């Protein structure tokens, strides 16, 4: 038997599909006498590769350029962490064994596509209000980032 079996099924009337049920029975039979871990997890939609590419190319990069323009030698990952922490509201409270509350950052990969769009909207509003820049929507006709920020791309030092 394989070390792990991962199956996907829709649940109808509290039952998995016949094909999935048969695969579960086969896996359990093969594991006779062994300890197994059984996990049931609801499958959530995740953002697409296209959404991800848009985020890094047309959301993070313009903000990165503005930060660099103001003397910050950050990379895209630092900007992403800043956005999650300070703009997007992806902080969670965690209670340590001592009882102390600490802030933990949620991963943006945990967001559903709808939650991710809410996250992007908070970044758009913040960028317009604080940085004075427009973060495009995916369906907008916009210039490639290199054209919008070509003067920043060519600079080796802040103004």
C-alpha positions in Angstrom: 0.0 0.0 0.0 1.1 3.5 -0.7 2.2 5.5 2.4 -0.7 7.9 1.9 -4.0 7.8 0.0 -5.6 11.1 -0.9 -9.2 10.9 -2.3 -11.6 13.5 -3.3 -15.4 13.1 -3.3 -18.5 15.1 -3.0 -20.7 14.2 -0.1 -24.3 13.4 -0.8 -26.7 12.3 2.0 -23.7 11.7 4.3 -22.1 9.3 1.8 -19.0 9.5 -0.4 -19.2 8.2 -4.0 -19.1 4.5 -4.6 -15.7 4.7 -6.3 -14.3 6.6 -3.3 -15.9 4.2 -0.8 -14.3 1.3 -2.6 -10.9 2.9 -2.5 -11.3 3.6 1.2 -12.2 0.0 1.9 -9.2 -1.2 -0.2 -6.8 1.2 1.7 -8.1 0.2 5.1 -7.8 -3.5 4.2 -4.2 -3.0 3.1 -3.5 -1.3 6.4 -4.9 -4.1 8.6 -3.2 -4.1 12.0 -1.5 -0.8 11.5 -2.3 2.6 13.0 -3.7 5.1 10.5 -4.6 8.7 10.5 -7.9 9.6 8.9 -8.5 13.2 8.0 -11.6 14.7 6.4 -11.0 18.1 5.0 -13.4 20.4 3.1 -11.7 21.4 -0.2 -11.7 25.2 -0.6 -11.1 27.0 -3.9 -7.7 28.5 -4.1 -6.5 31.4 -6.2 -5.4 30.6 -9.7 -1.9 30.9 -11.0 -3.2 33.9 -13.1 -4.4 35.6 -9.9 -1.1 34.9 -8.2 0.9 36.3 -11.2 -1.3 39.4 -11.2 -0.8 40.0 -7.5 3.0 39.8 -7.7 3.3 41.7 -11.0 0.7 44.4 -10.7 0.0 44.8 -7.0 3.3 44.1 -5.2 5.7 45.5 -7.8 4.2 49.0 -8.0 4.3 49.3 -4.2 7.8 47.9 -4.2 8.9 50.6 -6.6 7.4 53.4 -4.5 9.1 52.0 -1.4 12.4 51.9 -3.2 11.8 55.4 -4.4 11.7 56.4 -0.8 15.0 54.7 0.1 13.8 51.3 1.2 16.0 48.5 -0.1 13.2 46.0 0.1 12.4 43.0 -2.0 9.0 41.8 -3.2 8.7 39.3 -0.3 9.1 42.1 2.3 6.5 44.2 0.6 4.2 41.1 0.6 4.8 40.6 4.3 4.1 44.3 5.0 0.9 44.2 3.0 -0.3 41.1 4.8 0.6 42.6 8.2 -0.2 46.3 8.0 -2.7 46.7 5.1 -4.5 43.5 4.4 -5.5 42.6 8.0 -4.1 39.1 7.8 -3.0 39.1 11.5 -4.4 36.5 13.9 -4.0 36.4 17.7 -2.3 33.4 19.2 -2.2 32.6 22.9 1.1 31.3 24.1 1.3 28.8 27.0 2.2 31.7 29.2 -1.1 33.4 28.4 0.6 36.1 26.3 -1.2 37.2 23.2 1.0 37.5 20.1 0.2 38.5 16.5 0.7 35.9 13.8 0.5 36.5 10.1 -1.9 34.4 8.1 -0.6 33.2 4.7 -2.4 34.7 1.8 -2.5 31.2 0.2 -5.1 30.3 2.9 -7.6 32.8 1.4 -10.4 31.8 -0.8 -10.6 33.7 -4.2 -13.3 35.9 -2.7 -11.2 36.6 0.5 -8.2 37.3 -1.7 -10.2 39.8 -3.7 -11.2 41.6 -0.5 -7.5 41.6 0.5 -6.6 43.2 -2.9 -9.4 45.8 -2.4 -7.9 46.8 0.9 -4.5 47.2 -0.8 -6.0 49.2 -3.6 -7.7 51.6 -1.2 -4.5 52.0 0.9 -2.3 52.5 -2.2 -4.6 55.2 -3.5 -4.9 56.9 -0.2 -1.4 56.6 1.3 0.8 56.2 -1.8 -1.2 58.0 -4.4 -0.9 55.2 -6.9 -3.6 53.2 -8.7 -3.5 49.4 -8.4 -5.3 48.1 -11.5 -8.0 45.5 -11.6 -7.3 42.4 -13.7 -9.8 43.3 -16.4 -8.5 46.9 -16.8 -6.5 47.9 -19.8 -3.2 48.9 -18.2 0.3 49.3 -19.2 2.9 46.7 -18.3 4.6 47.5 -15.1 7.9 48.2 -16.9 6.2 51.1 -18.8 4.4 52.5 -15.8 7.6 52.6 -13.7 10.4 52.6 -16.3 12.1 55.6 -14.7 12.2 53.8 -11.4 13.5 50.6 -13.0 16.4 52.4 -14.5 17.5 54.2 -11.3 20.2 52.8 -9.2 19.6 55.2 -6.3 16.5 56.9 -4.8 15.9 60.5 -6.0 
